[in-house]
Amino acid sequence: MNTGNIVEYIDQQKIISAVIIQETKGKLKLLTENNREVNFSEKRLSHVSHTCLDTHVPRDSIVIQLKQLTQNRKKLSETINIRELWELLHEESEDIDISTMTLFCFDPPLTCDHEAAVIRAFFYDSLYFKFNKTIFSPYTPQQVEAKKRQIKEAAKKEILIRKGAVWINDVLNNKNGSNTECDQEIIDILKSYYLFNNNCSSYMTAKQIIKKSSINSPDQLFNVFVKAGIWDQNINVDLLTMQIPTAFSKNVMEQAKNLARTRMNFFDDPLRKDLTDLPLITIDGQSTLDFDDAISLENTESGYTLGIHIIDVDAYIKSDDPIDLAARERASSIYMPDDKLPMIPPNLSEDLCSLKENEIRPGISTIIKLSRFFEIQDYKIVPSIIKVHKQMSYSAANLLNGKDDPITTLYKIAIRLREKRLKAGATQITLPEVNVWIEENQEIGYLKIDRENPSRMLISEMMIFANSLMAEFLSANNVPAVFRSQAQPKQRLFKGIETSLILNFMQRKQLSRAIIGTEPESHSGLGVKAYATATSPIRRYHDLLTQRQIKSIFGYDKAYTKTELETIIQSISVAIANAGRIQSSRKRYWIIKYLESKRGNTYEALVLDCHRDHYNVLIKEFMYEAKLPVSGVKLKHGDIIQVTIQHADARRDQLSLFL
C-alpha cells in the first residue's frame, strides 16, 4: 500500500473515497473526497484500488478527482441487480469471492472501479447477501424474509421516532394545545420510558424520540403529558410505576353485581347464632364507608357480656373465585388523601360486605364474659347473624364518654385491657397522626389527630383484644393462620404511657421488626401471647384468610394448609409493601403540595437526629420528617426549633428548610 493509492472506508453508514497521502507502518493519513484529512488504520479500509492519484498536484484537484471517481462508482453500482443475482446464486449456498462476484455483475475488461462498485452496491443493499470485505454469502429464502420483516419494523420505528419528536415539540410550542393528536403507541412508549426508564421494552425507541425532540431528559416528559392533557398535574405516578391495579375487570364487576343482587338467608344456616337483638354499634371516622367491625355490651347478673363482631366476608367471597383472586392481587385497600382503592369492589365493600345500620349481615362474633371489675371469665367465638343498631363517629363517641352507656363502660373496659397489656410488657407508641384530604374545591385540608383520644383508644383496644382471642382460639385448635409476632425491643426507654414526642420516636427506633408467619408466637409490642389479624376482612387479605381458618373450625370450607397459607402470604407480600409505600408517599406528596404555597412560613420543629451535614427534624404541625442543613447554630437531639419553608416541590419530593 503506497502513497497515492485510492481507498474507501465506511463512516457513519456511508462509503467514503480517499487517497493515501502518507503511510507509516500501517497507519495512514488520508485526504477524503470531502476535503478532510483523517488518520486511519489500514485494517479499517473496505477497499483498496491498485490505481493511484498524483498527490503532488494541488489539493483541490485531488478532491475533484475523488468526487468524480465516487460518482462513477455510484453509477456503476446502480446497474447491479442484486435480487436477480441472489435468485441465480442462493441455491448454490457457497461463498463467492470479490473477483467472482465482480464477473457476475460486469463484463470484462474489469477495473478497480467495478470491484469497488460491487462492494458499494452490496453494502447499501444487504438484504440478499452477507459479505465481509471480499466474501459474499447468499442468505436463504427464510433469512431474506426475516430481514424484510426487520427492515419493515425498522422503517416503522423510524416513522414513530419522527412523529413522536414532532408531537413533543408541537405540545411544548402550544401548537393546537392539548388537542395535538398523536398515535397511542407513541404515547404508551413515552409513558413507559418516563415511568420505567431503561427497564421499559421500548427504551431505545423512546430515547431516540427524545433525542430528536427539543427536550433532553425523560423527566421533562411529565410536563409534556400535562400540557397535552394526558395526565393531571397531580397524577399519582407511584400507582403507575408500581403497577397497582386501579380498576376491577369486567368479569369481577359482573360477579360483584350478581352477588349484590343475590339475597342470602343466613337464618337457614344452623351453625350461625342469631344475635340481631344485640344493640351493635360501629365507631369509625366520619368519612368511613366500609364498616367491618362493631361492638356490643350487655349488663348481666355477674358483670358484662362484651361482643366484638366482624363482618363475615367469606360468606360472600369464596376462595379462588374471581373476586377473591382480584382481592389477593391487591392484598389491601389503599387509602390516600385524594383517592381510595378498595380491595374488593365498592358495591361489596361499602354495601353487601359492610356492617351498615339496620342491615342483616353474617358475622364472626367474639363474645366475652366479664366480671363487674372487667376481669375475663370466659369467651367464645361463633358464626353469627348480626345487625348494627347505631353507627357513630369518633367525635360523637367522645362526646358521649362519661355521660352515656355503653360508651362510658366500653371506655373503662378498654383502659383495663390496655393496663393488662402494659403489665405484660407492651410497648405503647403514642404519636399523633395527621389526616390529609382534598376538598371538592381542590383545597388541601389536614387535621392532627390524637390517637389516644377516648373513642380511638377504645376501638384500638377492642380490635387488639379480639385479634388476640382469635389467635388463641386458632392456636388451641391447631389451625395455622396469619399470625403476627414481635421480639422484645432492643432497648426499653419507658414503661406505660409516655407523651414525650422525642421519647416515642426514640422508642420506635428500638422496636424489633414485626414478623408474619403461620405459627402463633408472642407479640412483645402488643403484650400478648399470640396475635392474628382478623378484624378487617374488607380491607386486608390477611384478615380474610384468617377468617376462613376460623370458620373451618366450625365445619365450613376446608382450612388452608400451612404450606398453602405460606405460599399465599409470600405471593402478596410485595402488594402489601407497595400499598404501604403508596399511602405514605401520597400523604407526603399532599403535605409538600400544601407547603408549596407556604414559602416563608415558619413552623415549630423537633430535632430527631444530628448528622455531620444535616439534622433530621419533625415539623410538628404535620408530623412530617425532613432534613435541615447544618448552619452556624449547633443543635442537639430533642431541641425545639423554628424552621422556615424555603422551597417545596411535591412532584420532585423536595422540601427545603432553613433555621
matplotlib code that plots the C-alpha trace (Angstrom):
import matplotlib.pyplot as plt

x = [0.0, 1.6, 1.1, -1.4, -3.5, -7.2, -9.0, -12.6, -13.8, -17.1, -18.0, -21.5, -23.0, -21.5, -18.7, -16.1, -13.5, -10.0, -6.4, -3.3, -1.1, 1.1, 1.8, 3.8, 3.7, 0.0, -1.0, -2.4, -3.1, -5.9, -7.4, -11.1, -13.5, -14.9, -11.6, -10.7, -7.5, -8.0, -5.7, -6.7, -5.7, -5.3, -7.3, -10.4, -10.4, -13.2, -11.5, -8.0, -7.5, -4.3, -4.7, -3.1, -3.6, -0.8, -0.6, 1.7, -1.0, -3.0, -5.2, -8.4, -7.6, -7.2, -10.6, -12.3, -10.8, -12.1, -15.6, -15.6, -14.4, -17.2, -19.8, -18.5, -18.5, -22.0, -23.4, -21.8, -23.2, -26.7, -26.6, -26.2, -29.5, -28.7, -32.1, -31.5, -28.1, -29.5, -32.2, -29.4, -27.0, -28.8, -29.4, -25.6, -25.1, -21.4, -19.2, -18.3, -15.1, -15.0, -13.4, -16.0, -18.9, -17.5, -17.5, -21.2, -22.0, -19.9, -18.5, -14.7, -12.5, -12.8, -11.2, -10.8, -13.8, -16.0, -14.8, -15.5, -18.9, -19.8, -18.8, -20.8, -23.9, -23.9, -23.1, -26.2, -28.5, -27.6, -31.0, -29.8, -26.1, -23.9, -20.5, -17.3, -15.0, -14.1, -16.5, -20.2, -22.6, -26.3, -28.9, -31.6, -35.1, -36.2, -33.4, -34.4, -38.0, -36.8, -34.6, -37.5, -39.6, -36.7, -36.4, -40.2, -40.1, -37.1, -38.9, -42.0, -39.8, -38.2, -41.6, -42.7, -39.5, -40.0, -43.7, -43.1, -40.4, -42.8, -45.6, -43.4, -42.3, -45.9, -47.2, -44.4, -44.9, -48.6, -49.4, -53.1, -52.8, -54.0, -55.7, -52.4, -53.1, -50.6, -50.6, -51.5, -48.5, -46.1, -47.8, -47.5, -43.8, -43.1, -45.2, -43.3, -40.0, -40.9, -42.1, -39.5, -36.6, -34.2, -36.3, -39.1, -39.3, -39.2, -36.3, -34.2, -37.1, -38.2, -34.6, -34.4, -37.7, -36.3, -33.0, -34.8, -37.1, -36.5, -36.3, -33.2, -34.3, -37.2, -38.1, -39.3, -41.9, -44.1, -44.8, -45.4, -48.1, -49.7, -49.7, -51.2, -54.0, -52.9, -52.0, -53.3, -50.8, -51.3, -51.4, -50.3, -47.2, -46.4, -49.5, -48.2, -44.6, -45.7, -48.3, -51.0, -54.4, -56.9, -59.9, -61.6, -62.0, -65.4, -65.7, -65.1, -67.5, -70.2, -69.8, -69.9, -73.1, -74.7, -73.6, -75.1, -78.4, -78.5, -80.1, -78.8, -80.9, -78.4, -81.1, -81.2, -77.6, -77.8, -74.2, -75.0, -76.2, -78.9, -77.5, -79.7, -81.3, -77.9, -77.5, -74.4, -72.6, -69.9, -67.4, -65.4, -64.0, -66.6, -65.8, -65.8, -67.9, -66.7, -67.6, -66.1, -66.3, -68.9, -69.1, -71.9, -72.2, -74.8, -75.2, -75.5, -76.0, -72.3, -71.0, -71.0, -71.1, -68.8, -69.2, -66.8, -68.4, -66.6, -68.4, -68.1, -66.7, -66.1, -69.9, -70.0, -66.5, -65.2, -61.5, -60.2, -63.3, -62.7, -63.4, -61.2, -58.3, -58.7, -58.6, -55.5, -53.8, -54.4, -53.8, -55.0, -57.3, -55.3, -56.4, -55.0, -55.9, -57.2, -58.4, -59.3, -58.6, -60.7, -59.5, -62.9, -65.4, -67.2, -70.7, -69.4, -67.0, -69.4, -72.7, -73.2, -70.0, -70.3, -72.0, -74.5, -77.0, -80.2, -79.0, -78.8, -75.3, -73.4, -70.6, -67.9, -68.6, -66.3, -68.4, -66.6, -67.9, -66.5, -66.9, -68.0, -64.3, -63.8, -61.9, -62.2, -64.2, -64.8, -65.1, -66.4, -66.2, -69.3, -70.5, -73.4, -76.1, -75.9, -77.4, -75.9, -78.3, -76.3, -73.4, -71.3, -68.2, -65.2, -66.1, -69.7, -68.5, -66.1, -68.9, -70.8, -67.9, -68.5, -72.2, -73.8, -73.6, -72.4, -69.6, -68.5, -68.3, -66.6, -64.0, -63.4, -63.0, -60.6, -58.5, -58.4, -57.4, -54.6, -53.4, -53.2, -51.2, -48.8, -48.2, -47.4, -44.7, -46.5, -44.6, -47.2, -46.1, -48.4, -47.6, -50.3, -51.4, -52.2, -55.1, -54.9, -57.8, -58.7, -61.8, -64.2, -62.7, -59.2, -58.2, -55.9, -57.2, -55.4, -56.1, -53.7, -55.4, -54.6, -54.8, -55.1, -58.4, -61.1, -63.0, -60.0, -58.2, -61.5, -61.7, -58.0, -58.0, -61.2, -59.6, -56.3, -58.4, -60.5, -57.4, -55.5, -58.5, -59.0, -55.3, -55.7, -58.7, -56.8, -53.8, -56.0, -57.4, -54.0, -55.1, -52.5, -53.3, -51.8, -50.1, -48.0, -45.2, -42.6, -39.5, -38.6, -37.4, -33.6, -33.9, -36.8, -36.8, -40.0, -42.8, -46.5, -47.7, -45.3, -46.4, -43.0, -42.6, -38.9, -39.0, -41.7, -39.6, -36.6, -38.5, -40.0, -36.5, -35.7, -38.6, -37.9, -39.3, -42.8, -42.9, -45.7, -45.9, -48.3, -47.4, -48.6, -45.8, -45.7, -46.1, -43.9, -45.1, -48.7, -48.1, -50.0, -49.0, -50.4, -51.8, -53.7, -55.2, -58.8, -60.8, -60.6, -61.5, -62.9, -59.6, -56.9, -56.5, -54.5, -57.7, -59.9, -57.5, -57.6, -61.4, -61.6, -59.3, -61.6, -64.7, -63.1, -63.1, -66.9, -67.2, -67.4, -64.9, -61.7, -58.9, -55.8, -52.8, -49.7, -48.0, -50.9, -51.0, -47.3, -47.5, -50.3, -48.6, -45.4, -47.3, -49.0, -46.0, -45.0, -48.5, -48.8, -45.5, -46.4, -49.8, -47.9, -45.5, -48.3, -50.2, -47.1, -45.8, -49.2, -49.7, -46.2, -47.0, -50.0, -48.3, -45.5, -48.1, -49.8, -46.4, -45.7, -47.9, -46.4, -42.9, -41.6, -43.9, -42.4, -43.3, -42.2, -39.9, -38.3, -34.7, -34.8, -31.2, -28.0, -25.6, -22.5, -24.1, -27.8, -30.4, -33.5, -36.3, -40.0, -42.4, -44.9, -47.8, -47.8, -45.9, -43.6, -39.9, -37.5, -33.8, -32.5, -29.0, -26.4, -25.9, -23.9, -26.2, -25.3, -28.4, -28.8, -31.2, -34.6, -34.2, -37.4, -36.7, -38.4, -38.0, -39.0, -40.1, -37.6, -38.7, -41.3, -41.9, -44.3, -43.6, -39.9, -40.5, -38.4, -38.8, -36.1, -36.0, -33.8, -33.4]
y = [0.0, 3.2, 7.0, 7.9, 4.6, 5.3, 3.7, 3.5, 3.2, 3.3, 6.1, 6.6, 4.1, 5.8, 4.8, 7.5, 7.7, 8.9, 8.9, 7.9, 11.0, 9.4, 5.8, 4.7, 1.1, 0.5, 4.0, 6.1, 9.7, 10.2, 13.0, 12.4, 13.4, 15.9, 17.7, 16.4, 14.9, 11.9, 9.4, 5.8, 2.2, 0.1, -2.7, -0.5, 0.1, -1.5, -1.4, -0.6, 0.3, -0.5, 2.7, 5.8, 9.6, 12.1, 13.6, 16.4, 18.2, 20.9, 19.6, 20.9, 18.9, 15.7, 16.3, 16.9, 13.7, 11.8, 13.2, 12.2, 8.7, 8.4, 9.4, 6.9, 4.1, 5.1, 4.9, 1.5, 0.2, 1.3, -1.0, -4.1, -6.0, -7.8, -9.6, -11.2, -12.3, -13.8, -15.7, -17.2, -17.9, -18.6, -22.3, -22.8, -21.8, -21.4, -18.4, -16.1, -14.0, -10.4, -11.2, -13.8, -11.6, -8.7, -11.1, -11.9, -8.2, -6.8, -7.8, -7.7, -5.7, -5.1, -2.4, -1.5, 0.8, -2.2, -4.1, -1.0, -0.6, -4.2, -3.5, -0.3, -1.9, -4.8, -2.5, -0.4, -3.4, -6.1, -7.9, -10.8, -11.4, -11.4, -10.1, -9.4, -7.2, -9.8, -12.7, -12.9, -15.5, -15.6, -15.7, -18.5, -17.5, -17.8, -15.4, -13.0, -13.0, -12.4, -9.5, -8.0, -8.0, -6.4, -3.7, -3.1, -2.8, -0.5, 1.8, 1.7, 2.6, 5.5, 6.9, 6.5, 8.3, 11.2, 11.5, 11.3, 14.1, 16.3, 15.7, 16.6, 19.8, 20.7, 20.3, 22.3, 25.1, 25.1, 24.1, 23.1, 22.9, 19.7, 18.7, 17.8, 14.3, 11.5, 7.8, 5.9, 3.7, 6.7, 7.9, 4.5, 4.2, 7.6, 6.9, 3.6, 5.4, 8.1, 5.5, 2.7, 4.4, 1.7, -1.1, -0.4, -2.6, 0.3, 2.1, 2.7, 4.0, 6.4, 7.6, 8.3, 10.2, 12.4, 12.9, 14.2, 16.4, 19.7, 18.1, 16.4, 14.1, 11.7, 13.8, 16.6, 14.2, 14.8, 18.4, 17.2, 14.8, 17.5, 20.1, 17.6, 16.8, 13.2, 13.4, 15.7, 17.8, 15.8, 12.3, 9.6, 8.4, 5.8, 3.9, 3.6, 2.7, 0.1, -1.1, -1.2, -2.1, 0.8, -0.8, -4.2, -6.3, -6.6, -10.2, -9.2, -6.3, -8.5, -11.1, -8.5, -7.1, -10.6, -11.2, -7.9, -8.9, -12.3, -12.2, -15.0, -16.2, -16.7, -17.7, -21.1, -21.7, -24.0, -23.1, -19.4, -17.8, -15.1, -12.0, -9.5, -8.3, -7.3, -3.5, -3.3, 0.0, 0.9, 3.7, 4.9, 8.0, 10.5, 9.7, 5.9, 4.0, 0.4, -0.9, -4.2, -4.2, -3.5, -3.8, -4.6, -4.5, -6.1, -6.0, -9.4, -10.5, -11.2, -8.4, -7.8, -9.5, -7.8, -8.6, -7.8, -8.6, -8.8, -8.9, -12.4, -11.5, -15.2, -15.8, -13.9, -14.2, -17.7, -18.7, -18.6, -17.1, -14.1, -11.5, -13.4, -13.5, -9.8, -9.1, -11.3, -9.4, -6.1, -7.6, -4.5, -1.5, 1.7, 5.0, 8.2, 11.9, 12.1, 8.6, 5.2, 1.9, -0.8, -4.4, -5.7, -3.8, -0.9, -2.3, -5.1, -3.2, -0.3, -2.2, -6.0, -6.7, -3.7, -3.5, -0.9, 0.4, -1.8, -4.3, -8.0, -9.4, -12.6, -12.2, -13.8, -12.8, -12.9, -13.0, -12.3, -12.7, -10.1, -9.6, -6.3, -5.5, -6.2, -9.4, -12.0, -15.0, -16.8, -16.2, -18.0, -17.3, -18.1, -17.6, -15.2, -13.2, -9.5, -6.1, -2.7, -0.6, 2.6, 4.0, 6.6, 8.7, 9.0, 12.6, 11.6, 8.8, 11.1, 13.4, 10.5, 9.2, 9.8, 10.7, 7.7, 4.0, 1.7, 4.2, 5.1, 1.4, 0.3, 3.0, 1.8, -1.8, -0.5, 1.2, -2.1, -4.1, -1.6, -1.8, -5.5, -5.4, -2.8, -5.0, -7.9, -5.7, -4.0, -1.0, 1.7, 4.3, 7.3, 9.5, 11.8, 11.1, 13.7, 13.1, 14.9, 15.2, 17.1, 19.3, 19.5, 22.8, 21.1, 22.9, 20.7, 20.0, 18.4, 17.6, 16.3, 13.5, 12.3, 8.6, 8.4, 10.2, 8.0, 6.6, 5.8, 4.2, 2.2, 0.8, 0.1, -1.9, -3.8, -4.9, -5.9, -7.9, -9.6, -10.4, -11.9, -14.0, -15.3, -16.1, -18.1, -19.9, -20.8, -22.0, -24.1, -25.8, -26.3, -24.4, -22.3, -18.6, -15.3, -14.7, -11.6, -11.7, -9.3, -9.9, -7.8, -4.2, -3.8, -1.3, -0.1, 3.7, 3.9, 1.8, 2.5, 5.6, 8.3, 11.6, 12.9, 13.1, 12.6, 9.6, 8.0, 8.5, 7.1, 4.1, 3.4, 3.0, 0.4, -1.8, -5.2, -5.9, -7.5, -10.9, -12.6, -16.3, -19.2, -20.3, -18.4, -16.6, -13.8, -10.2, -8.0, -4.7, -5.5, -7.5, -10.6, -14.3, -14.7, -12.3, -12.9, -10.2, -11.0, -7.8, -6.1, -8.7, -6.0, -4.1, -6.7, -10.0, -11.4, -10.9, -12.7, -15.7, -15.9, -15.5, -18.6, -20.5, -19.7, -20.8, -24.1, -25.0, -24.8, -27.1, -24.6, -24.9, -26.8, -24.8, -23.7, -25.9, -24.4, -24.6, -23.1, -20.2, -19.6, -19.6, -17.0, -14.8, -14.8, -14.1, -11.0, -9.6, -7.2, -5.9, -5.3, -3.5, -1.4, -0.4, 0.9, 2.8, 4.4, 5.5, 7.1, 8.7, 10.1, 11.7, 13.1, 14.5, 16.4, 17.8, 19.2, 20.4, 22.3, 23.8, 24.9, 27.9, 28.5, 29.6, 31.9, 30.5, 29.3, 26.1, 24.5, 21.5, 18.9, 17.8, 14.0, 13.1, 15.0, 14.2, 15.8, 17.9, 17.9, 17.3, 15.2, 17.2, 16.7, 19.5, 19.0, 20.6, 17.9, 15.1, 15.4, 14.4, 16.4, 17.3, 20.6, 21.7, 22.3, 26.1, 28.2, 27.2, 23.9, 21.9, 18.8, 15.9, 16.9, 20.6, 22.5, 25.0, 27.2, 26.3, 28.3, 26.9, 27.8, 25.7, 23.0, 20.8, 17.9, 16.4, 16.1, 15.2, 18.2, 20.3, 22.8, 24.3, 26.9, 27.6]
z = [0.0, -1.2, -1.2, -3.9, -3.6, -3.9, -0.9, 0.6, 4.1, 6.0, 8.2, 9.7, 7.4, 4.3, 1.9, 1.7, -1.1, -0.2, -1.3, 0.9, 1.4, 4.0, 5.2, 8.2, 9.4, 8.7, 9.9, 7.2, 6.6, 4.1, 2.1, 1.6, -1.1, 1.5, 1.6, 5.1, 6.4, 8.6, 10.3, 9.7, 10.2, 7.0, 8.7, 8.7, 4.9, 2.9, -0.5, -1.8, -5.5, -7.4, -9.3, -7.9, -7.9, -8.2, -4.7, -5.9, -7.8, -5.9, -3.2, -4.8, -7.9, -5.9, -4.2, -7.6, -8.9, -5.8, -6.2, -9.9, -9.0, -6.4, -9.0, -11.5, -9.0, -7.8, -11.3, -11.9, -8.6, -9.7, -12.7, -10.4, -9.8, -6.5, -6.4, -9.8, -8.7, -5.5, -7.4, -9.5, -6.7, -3.5, -4.1, -4.5, -0.9, -1.5, -0.6, -3.5, -3.6, -4.8, -8.1, -9.0, -7.9, -10.0, -13.0, -12.3, -12.2, -15.1, -18.5, -18.9, -19.1, -15.3, -13.3, -9.6, -10.1, -11.0, -7.9, -5.7, -7.3, -6.3, -2.7, -2.7, -4.1, -1.7, 1.2, 0.6, -0.1, 2.4, 2.1, 0.0, 0.7, 3.7, 2.9, 4.7, 2.6, 0.0, 0.6, -0.3, 1.1, -0.2, 2.5, 2.5, 1.5, 5.1, 6.1, 3.4, 4.7, 8.2, 7.1, 5.2, 8.4, 10.2, 7.6, 7.7, 11.5, 11.4, 8.9, 11.1, 14.1, 12.3, 11.4, 15.1, 16.2, 13.8, 14.7, 18.4, 18.3, 16.2, 18.7, 21.7, 20.0, 19.0, 22.5, 24.1, 21.4, 22.2, 18.7, 18.8, 22.6, 24.3, 21.0, 19.4, 18.1, 18.5, 17.9, 21.2, 20.6, 20.8, 23.9, 25.5, 24.6, 26.1, 29.2, 29.8, 29.3, 31.8, 34.4, 34.0, 32.1, 30.7, 32.1, 29.5, 26.4, 24.0, 25.8, 22.6, 20.6, 23.3, 23.7, 20.0, 20.1, 22.9, 21.1, 18.0, 20.1, 21.9, 25.3, 26.7, 29.5, 30.3, 33.4, 31.1, 29.6, 32.7, 31.6, 28.0, 29.3, 31.5, 28.7, 26.3, 28.8, 29.1, 32.8, 35.6, 37.3, 40.5, 38.9, 41.3, 39.4, 42.0, 41.2, 37.6, 38.5, 41.0, 38.5, 41.2, 39.7, 40.0, 38.4, 38.6, 35.5, 33.7, 34.9, 38.6, 38.4, 36.8, 39.5, 42.2, 40.7, 40.6, 44.2, 45.3, 43.7, 45.4, 48.8, 51.1, 54.1, 56.8, 59.2, 57.4, 58.5, 61.6, 62.6, 63.0, 66.2, 65.8, 67.6, 65.7, 69.0, 70.4, 70.2, 68.0, 67.4, 65.0, 65.8, 62.8, 61.1, 59.7, 56.1, 56.5, 54.1, 54.7, 58.2, 59.1, 62.9, 65.5, 69.3, 71.8, 75.6, 77.8, 81.6, 83.3, 86.8, 87.3, 85.2, 81.4, 78.1, 75.6, 71.9, 69.2, 65.8, 62.4, 59.0, 57.6, 54.1, 53.4, 53.4, 50.1, 48.6, 48.3, 48.0, 44.4, 42.9, 40.5, 43.3, 45.7, 43.2, 42.5, 46.2, 46.5, 43.8, 45.6, 49.1, 50.8, 50.4, 49.8, 51.4, 50.1, 50.6, 47.1, 46.3, 47.7, 46.1, 47.7, 47.9, 46.8, 44.5, 46.2, 45.8, 48.2, 50.4, 51.0, 50.9, 50.9, 52.9, 55.2, 58.6, 57.6, 60.1, 60.3, 57.7, 58.5, 58.0, 58.6, 61.2, 63.2, 66.8, 69.8, 73.0, 76.2, 79.7, 82.1, 85.8, 87.4, 87.6, 83.9, 84.5, 81.7, 82.9, 79.6, 75.9, 72.8, 69.1, 67.0, 63.4, 63.8, 62.3, 63.4, 62.8, 63.6, 65.6, 65.5, 63.6, 65.3, 64.5, 66.8, 67.7, 68.5, 70.7, 72.5, 73.4, 75.0, 77.0, 80.7, 80.0, 78.5, 78.2, 76.6, 75.5, 79.1, 80.2, 77.0, 77.5, 81.1, 79.7, 77.1, 79.8, 81.8, 78.7, 78.0, 81.6, 81.3, 78.1, 79.5, 82.6, 80.2, 78.6, 75.7, 74.2, 73.6, 71.0, 71.3, 68.3, 66.8, 63.3, 60.6, 58.3, 54.9, 52.5, 49.3, 49.4, 46.4, 45.5, 45.5, 48.7, 50.8, 54.3, 57.2, 60.9, 63.6, 65.4, 68.9, 68.6, 72.3, 72.4, 74.2, 71.2, 69.1, 72.0, 72.8, 69.2, 69.0, 72.3, 71.3, 68.0, 69.7, 72.2, 69.5, 67.4, 70.4, 71.4, 67.8, 67.7, 71.0, 69.5, 66.4, 68.4, 70.7, 67.6, 66.0, 62.9, 61.0, 60.3, 59.6, 62.9, 63.7, 66.2, 67.5, 69.6, 72.6, 71.7, 71.5, 74.4, 76.6, 77.1, 79.1, 80.6, 80.4, 78.5, 77.6, 76.0, 75.0, 71.2, 71.3, 73.6, 71.4, 68.3, 70.1, 71.4, 67.9, 66.6, 69.2, 68.3, 66.7, 63.3, 63.2, 61.7, 59.8, 59.9, 60.2, 63.8, 66.9, 68.8, 71.3, 70.2, 72.5, 71.2, 72.0, 75.1, 74.0, 73.8, 70.2, 67.7, 64.4, 62.1, 61.5, 62.3, 58.9, 56.2, 53.9, 53.8, 54.4, 52.6, 55.6, 57.7, 55.2, 55.2, 59.0, 59.0, 56.7, 59.0, 62.0, 60.0, 59.1, 62.8, 62.8, 59.7, 56.9, 54.0, 54.4, 56.1, 54.1, 54.9, 56.4, 53.1, 51.2, 53.6, 53.4, 49.6, 49.6, 52.2, 50.1, 46.9, 48.3, 50.3, 47.5, 47.0, 50.8, 50.9, 47.9, 49.4, 52.5, 50.3, 48.2, 51.3, 52.8, 49.7, 48.7, 52.1, 51.8, 48.4, 49.5, 52.6, 50.4, 47.9, 50.7, 51.7, 48.1, 48.9, 52.3, 51.3, 54.1, 56.7, 60.0, 61.9, 65.1, 64.7, 66.8, 66.2, 65.9, 64.8, 64.3, 61.4, 60.1, 57.3, 58.3, 61.0, 60.8, 62.1, 62.7, 61.6, 64.4, 62.7, 60.0, 61.8, 58.8, 58.9, 56.8, 56.5, 57.8, 56.6, 59.3, 59.8, 62.2, 65.1, 66.8, 67.6, 69.7, 69.8, 71.3, 70.7, 69.8, 66.9, 64.4, 60.7, 57.7, 54.4, 51.7, 48.8, 48.3, 45.1, 45.6, 42.2, 42.9, 46.6, 47.7, 50.8, 51.8, 55.2, 57.0, 60.7]

ax = plt.figure().add_subplot(projection="3d")
ax.plot(x, y, z, "-o")
ax.set_aspect("equal")
plt.show()
